[in-house]
Amino acid sequence: MSQVCIATYRSYDDKADFDKKALSIAVGLTVGSWTELPEAKKAEMEKHLGKVLSVEVHEPANGAAGERYADIRIAYPDINFSRDIPALLVTVFGKLSMDGCIKLIDLDVSEDFASAFPGPRFGLGGVRDLLGVHDRPLLMSIFKSVVGHDLANLQEQFYKQALGGVDLIKDDEILFENPLTPLEQRVEACMEAARKAQEETGQKLLYAVNLTGPTSQLAANARKAVAAGANALLFNVLSYGYDVLHELSKDPEINVPIAAHPALAGAFYPSPHYGIGASLLLGKLMRLAGADLVLFPSPYGSVVMPKAENLAVKDALLSPLHGLKTSFPVPSAGIHPGLVPLILKDFGTDVVVNAGGGIHGHPMGTAAGGHAFRQAIKAATSGIPLREAAEASGNEALQAAIQAWGIKEA
Ligand SMILES: CSCCC(=O)C(=O)COP(=O)(O)O
């Protein structure tokens, strides 16, 4: 069994000797120095020494400045760090993240390291089981206007979203503990609206309430939310750290799916030269830490992530990973019904179509916004072009949505 975690980096430098650089990383981030060590000490330290596995240099064809880079793979012995994500990240990219043009692209953790992580408790299949929906993409709606609103207002907004036939409703990530809509009362009010809507729609619904507060109170807040009836949680993972998600997701008393919000991710992944690659940041590490659903920008909407990077996030959430359950991909931001065929083309059926403005901004109102998405999903999964579907009687909501936002072709 492999006893190392392998980090892949991309390093840009017009002149560097990348072999030398790789060796200095492998030694510097493990035993500190090597050649100076006496032979007896070397024998003792060998098991701690990082190893350069490969260095692939890409010379720009035209010699253009700023385009020469190398992909460097280094194996770090598991013996050097404890079985937690902070220890792993500090080892492979702590000081190094501040040392020139270098980006952490990927991490392959060992079976032994992964064994400390149960991963998503529900995962994609578990979320589908809770909702009883197995044959189509799910639809999630986002509360939009939340700050400064009282419980009655949020309950009314929730009810309208639920009537639109959505499968999940999530809080806006900027809704924190506040006197107008305290956590437990908000959960009770929204779940009451969910029950009322279910009487009309016959549809089950998950409400991902935003879990916030100081880290020391998060687990208690989560338990309170669950006791009040919350059947899902939203969590701003990157502001707290992956280890906090890991703790929450393996807590047996917090027995509901957790949706990871990507707030702050833009500080890490967009630069080609610095930070952490999107598929690692929003894919592999979120899944390892236990996210059941992961939100991230799509290639089509208002906050755009390049398509290849986006599909790499999807793959990291869905490909085999040490036997962990898969996490639901939720490409988001600026999504409207006219984008549904593109989303399904790239993501298939195992995706959550997620919208805030694209639901609340519908010309016929919030509930119609949900209906328009459901009609678009039905058309796209049946291979019917949206324009054709919009002409059908009963699909007036879709027609109005297309008039408002249009259809984006590939
Ligand atoms: C950048 S991914 C997170 C998307 C999100 O949380 C959101 O509120 C998107 O809202 P929109 O009105 O753009 O659908």
PDBQT file of the ligand as one rigid body, heavy atoms in Angstrom, charges set to zero:
ROOT
HETATM    1  C1  LIG A 501     -20.483  31.507  -7.510  1.00  0.00    +0.000 C 
HETATM    2  S1  LIG A 501     -21.352  30.045  -7.166  1.00  0.00    +0.000 SA
HETATM    3  C2  LIG A 501     -22.515  30.494  -5.868  1.00  0.00    +0.000 C 
HETATM    4  C3  LIG A 501     -23.824  30.894  -6.380  1.00  0.00    +0.000 C 
HETATM    5  C4  LIG A 501     -24.702  31.547  -5.355  1.00  0.00    +0.000 C 
HETATM    6  O1  LIG A 501     -24.588  31.306  -4.167  1.00  0.00    +0.000 OA
HETATM    7  C5  LIG A 501     -25.700  32.488  -5.770  1.00  0.00    +0.000 C 
HETATM    8  O2  LIG A 501     -26.310  33.125  -4.906  1.00  0.00    +0.000 OA
HETATM    9  C6  LIG A 501     -26.020  32.668  -7.197  1.00  0.00    +0.000 C 
HETATM   10  O3  LIG A 501     -27.137  33.495  -7.344  1.00  0.00    +0.000 OA
HETATM   11  P1  LIG A 501     -27.725  33.806  -8.780  1.00  0.00    +0.000 P 
HETATM   12  O4  LIG A 501     -28.761  34.862  -8.534  1.00  0.00    +0.000 OA
HETATM   13  O5  LIG A 501     -26.604  34.313  -9.621  1.00  0.00    +0.000 OA
HETATM   14  O6  LIG A 501     -28.326  32.566  -9.327  1.00  0.00    +0.000 OA
ENDROOT
TORSDOF 0
